[in-house]
């Protein structure tokens, strides 16, 4: 009897193992098939979006369709990365199922344990299915858009711009860029200088958008004079009326605070007197300044998560192929989540510049943990996210980002976290005072005190 029970139990275990292995193999093949479909669709959509970005689009319906195409593309790329990681996990499972070796099981457990916090809450299968559905929908309706796109004029690019396409390409903002181009190139029938407000939060790319559009050859030919003014002293341009008389100028004014009505009337009257073909672009985070606009303002919000993720991945890997570093791709998503909460493109570029120099999983995890500690420490100390502290001009503790806060230059110095590679090539410099003058000579600080001093 015991022999029969043992034989039946052995047969059941054998069938269960076979069923499990077949299930994993079937799931793996299904995922691979979806990945191939996703890649083919992404290639088609990406080609159209890239071509649209190189044309002047004036049709509002086409701009709306371009926005839908871009959103579907970024969602698809994010789903493809999630799918690639799931395929990596499935391959480990298949190896374990085939060999049943302890070492393979240990490696699988370690891989899942390390990356579990990064992927917590994700359901790759649902995301992939949703991305496939969206891409298939937009591809079905893409033919008319492509035909209309063929009638749009090409944006001429110099060979130098094409050579530096990756470094100088402004990711996203396809629709906003076209709207700004249309505003600047459009002739105003009433003869009064047009005013366009660009409103957005701190460090979302307002000045970068304007600088990118101002580099266009058609804009430069239409406006021989492009002036960037500060809201604190923008009325000083009034003294240059004789020099600017008759010149069509593009005046870009950045305001950090509200403007008096009389001051604005004086400025606008000056622009009207010099040349009615001149135009004004207002840059500010204050929505109430939209009242000075003669057209509907452009609102720049924080990039959607999937778009920020795509941007950060491209910046962090540079010329390397992310498909060859699936674990780093998943770690990079942890950075993207932190950056999306912070909403700063400056921080995204600075972090990506550091990560790109060392494509090592351990190093990336170390930096990611430090970034999380910075957020936690500021929330604990000041009760707010560092992003809000920056916007309000409050003190922000960044000491956790330093490998050794005790090592620092003597005296006062300027800290350069990052310098933009895009026009207007802004340098983000922070002044660091000399804190050692107030310390008694020979005083030795604890590690904790040194961190606080450096922050």
Buried (B, 14 or more C-beta within 10 A) or exposed (E): EEEEEEEEEEEEEEEEEEEEBEEBBEBBEEBEEBBEBBEEBBEBBBEBBEBBBEBBBBBEEBBEBBBBBBBBBBBBBBBBBBBBBBBBBBEBBBBBBEEEEEEBBEBBEEBEEBBEEBBEEBEBBEBBEBBBEBBEEBBEEBEEBEEBBEEBEEBEBEEEEEEEEEEBEBBBBBBBBBBBBBBBBEEBEEEEBBBBBBBBBBBBBBBBBBBBBBBBEBBEEBBEBBBBBEBEEBBEBBEEEEEBEEEBBBBBBBBEEEBEEEEBEEBBEBBEBBBBBBBBBBBBBBEEBBEBBBBEBBBBEBBBBBBBBBBBBBBBBBEEEBEEBBBBBBBBBBBBBBBBBBBBBBBBBBBBBBBBEEBEBEBBBEBBEBBBBBBEBBBEEBEBBBBBBBBEEEEBBBBBBBEEBEEBEEEEEEEEBBEBEBBBEBEBEEEBEEEEEEEEEEEEBEEEEBBEBBB
